[in-house]
Every structure is written in structure tokens, then in C-alpha cells.
Amino acid sequence: MRVPAERILIVLLGAIGDVVRALPLANRLRAGYPGARIAWAVEPTAAPILAGHPALDERLVFERRGGTRAFLAFLRRVRASGFDLVLDLQRHAKSGLVSAATGARVRLGFHRRNAKELNWLWNTHTIAPVEARGWKLAQYDRFADWLELPEQAPRFDIRLDAAEEASVDRLLAPLPRPFAALFLGSTWESRLWFAERWAAVVDALAARGLETVIIGGADVGAIAAAASARAARPPLDLSARTTLRESYGILARARVAIGPDSGPMHLAAAAGTPVVSLWGATAPARSAPFGAEDLVVIGRTACVPCYLRRCPIGRQCMRDITTERVIAQVARALDGER
């Protein structure tokens, strides 16, 4: 349904990977509403991804650490912005409240079959039901289809400025040759691989003439240190040393990126870097990185995918992912055999 709109709000507050995968939708909105003011409601963790994005005019950042008082103030700010079209992509109660607070005439969300926490009650319209564990990027695209916006091939358009590119230059200066980027972390313990296998991957990549760089937050420190200690040629460990946008810049320059289901996985895909992704507790059918769906490595156990944040049986699915299986996919990515 074509909806006239001059002020549009995208509501997707949370995870880095989700925000990255919704960027093609923002581009379709800009193409369909070239004169509209488009804003995005987001939390601080993912907000840097949206900085300077060509489809957006404004970021409305909710500082969730402020608790209920901060949320109420945020709702007042949203209400005062005068939006007439809202796309609620998060399907939870919080996003529904943000959507409702706008007072927009059209507030489009997920169908109640796919929403949670009574989210559908706060929206005026919904897209048709989608497969519960279907590919999320395609699910977001359904919002543009509902609005009858022009078709577009997915584009992410994350762009670093000159100062950020120079910072990436400095971070990568110690490397004498092409490199692979390893993103070891994930918000779920059940998705993590093992230090000794990361070390074996580092050594196998060195044999192919590739240096390795580890990226991630402070939570990656222990596994990064353990992997580095085991590797014959230790990687450049940049964990907890980069901003989110610098991590994107590093991933964009890598020959290949390797790691589990996580935000950096989607950042690498958005940069156009081949991504060898490791899967156990979650499913690539829902979250495979764009453009690298054929490079997934899935743990072969009866309980896959369980969608448990913590594994009660020692991550047997991730143990099934051997170094040899990973390197075989890396070889396909590097040798053009896909």
C-alpha cells in the first residue's frame, strides 16, 4: 500500500547484526521517499553503524542505561518529532511502545504470528506472516514491498570518513602482507568456537600466505590470548582496541573473514568480504551473512539448532566443526571455486 509520508521513523533499537541487515531497507525507503526526512531509533551499541549513512537524516539514540526515566524522555522526544510513517522492525514491547508514542497515522510492524510481547497492539498495520526462522534480511525487505517501494538489489552503504580510514591504516600497519580477519566473539556462549582450533586456523592461513587479525570487544580477550599462545605465528590481536567502525574498516580490507554468528559477521558481509561462518546453536537459514550463504560451516548434531544461549552439553555442535572443514571453505573463498 503506497503511503504518503514526509517524516519516517525506523524502529530497530538493538543488535548490531539486525541493524546491519536492515540497511538495504533504509536504502529502499530513501529511493521511494526521496524528499522525506528519515530517522532511525537505535541504542548506543549499534548507533555508530548509522553515522553518516546516505539514506538517513537523523539518529534518535536511546540511552537505555538511564532506565525508565530515560525511556519516558525518549518517548516524548519521538512524539515531538511528528512522524507520519513508522516501520517497527523489532517486534518486541519496547519497539511497539516507541512506535505508538509517535502517534503516526501508519505504524507498520510484524504480523502477530511473528511478533512478541503483544507488539502488534501498538501498530496500525502489519506485513503478512513470515516464516518464523526465515532469512531476516528478506523479512525486513517485506516492509518495503508492503509500501510498494521500487525494487533494489541489497546495498549497505556503510562509509568511513578519511580520519577513520587513516586510523585503520595505523591499526594494520604491523602487517606485512594480505590478511584474514577472525571475529572470535558472540553474545551467546553457545556460539563460540575453541582456542586450539582458532590457533590451527591461524597456522593454516599462514601456510597460504595470509596474516591474521583478531577483532572484537574485551570479551574476546581470553580466547584471543589462548589462541595466540598456541599459534606458531601469532595473529595481530586488536580485540578491545578498535571502535565498531574501525572494525568494519578492518573487515572491509580482509581477504576473508571467519567466525561465528555475530554482529561482525554481518559487518564483514556488508563490506563485501567473503565470510566463512560457523554455526551450531543458531541457523544460517535465518541469519546467514549476505553474499556468503554458500560458505557456512554447520555443526552436525541432532540438537542443531537449539537457540539456547548456553549449551548444557559442552557445545558438541561447535566441536563437530573441525579446522579442516573451515579451511576447506576458506580455500573455496580465496580460490574462486564458489
Phi, psi and omega in degrees: 000120180287123185244119173296136181203140176247336179226117188239138178238127168265128177250106174208093192280330203262243200301146180304312182298323178294316180298317178301315184289345177269354181298321176301327176295318178301320179294321177293324176298316180297320179294323182278336180230068187298333182261359184280158170267120185246125180239163180225124174273123189209156176266164188302326185301315183265350185304323181301333179300327187272353184298126177069016182290134187293342179274349189246147174257338189202145168249127173257103188264121177266116178276090188294340180295343179283354176072206187299319181299317180294323180293318179296320177295323178295318178299322177295320178297317179297317181299321183285350185278348172070039179289144176245355175215130179233137173246108181266103185265358190263336173065019176247174182298317184299314180293325177298320178294320177297316179300311182297324183297336180293330187069015182297147181295324178239118178236107190259127180224188177285153175300150183301335178294334183253349183272168180231162171053039178061026183306322186296340182294337185263359180248152183269335182220157177224152170287168177294156178304144178240162177299131189305319180244035176283169184298121189294324179302318179291326178296318177297323180297335179299332179294318177294322178296318180300323180277001179059043180275156181302141176294147177212144167293142182302130174227144183254322171058038170280125186231125175274148175274177186298321180294321179292320177297320178295323177295319176297320176305314182294318181297324184268000183305326181292349185274127181272353186204177181305156187221161169252145178257130178249123174250107191271338191266169174197155179288344178253127177300328184293343183271351190284143174268193192240142187303318182294330178282325173299318179299319179295323176295317178304314181292322179294322178292322177300323178294337177268005178087017181250130166287172177226146178233132175259130175237161179146179181273190180298334181293345181273348189308313185293313181290327177295316179296319180294319179294317180297321181294332182271341186280142178293325177237094188303143178285167170280112184266106179254015179299136181065017181241003183231152168283169178299319182288325174296321176300319176300315180299323177293314179299323181294333182267351182287150173288326179204151176238145186222136175166180182276176176304117186189173176299313178302330176302315180286329175297317179298317179296320179297331179280351181086012179276135175301134185239120171266110187251145187250129191229136174214282184293332179245173190242134175295338177301332179264325194227016180304142181293137183302131178084354181230030182297335182272002182250017180286152173232117188250131173294132186259087174225160186295336186267003181279133350269140183263336184056039172259134179292326177237136184267130180276357184233031171075028177054052180298328178297318179288330176293333178289342179277104183272161175302320182298319179295320180293313183295329177297320178288324175300317180298320177297318180294319185280329186264003176070033183260015183280000000 
